[in-house]
C-alpha cells in the first residue's frame, strides 16, 4: 500500500465500478406494467404489481400456463398445482386451488411433493389468498390438510417454514377476529329482535 503526500491513510489503488450487462432483447407486456430483458446474466423480469414475482423453481419447457390449463381441464389438479407452484405465478396458483373440488383437496395435498421449497411456497400462497378471499371454509380446508399431511416434514425443518407458518397463522387469526365480531353483533341483534317479538306477542294476546 502506498501513501500519498500529506495523507494519513494509505491508498491501495482499488476502485469499485458497476458491472456492465449486455442486453440482447427487451419486451413489454400489453398492459405496460411489466417488462423483461434478456442478457448474459439471465432473464430479468420487472413489474409494478407485487403479485407478479417471477422466481420459478425446477422450471422446464413443459411447465407453461397453457399446460396448467390443460391439466385443470383434464381434472389432474395435483399435477396442475405442482406446475403452478414451480412457475410461481399467483394468479395461476389461485386458479388451480379454486378449480379443485372441495372433496378432492385431501387427495391433491397428498399428491404434493414433500419438498421444503414447494410446501413453503404453497403455504405462502394460502396465507396471501386467505387474507381477502370470501371462501373462508374452502381455504381453511386447504390449510388443515396441508398441516395434517405434511406437518411432520414441516416440524423436522421448522426453520424453513417458520416465516410461512407465521403468515398463515396471522391470516387465519385475522379472519377469525372478523367473523367473531360479526357473529357477536348478529347475536345481540337477534336477542333484541327476539325480545321485540315476545313483547309484540304479549300485546297481541287478549287480556283475560
Secondary structure by P-SEA (a helix, b strand, c coil): ccccccccccccbbbbbbbbbbbccccccccccbbbbbccccbbbbccccccccccccccccccaaaaaaaaaacaaaaaaaaaaaaccaaaaaaaaaaccccaaaaaaaaccccaaaaaaaaaaaaaaaccccaaaaaaaaaaaaaaaaaaaaaaaccccaaaaaaaaaaaaaaaaaaaaaaaaaaaaaaaaaaaaaaaaaaacccc
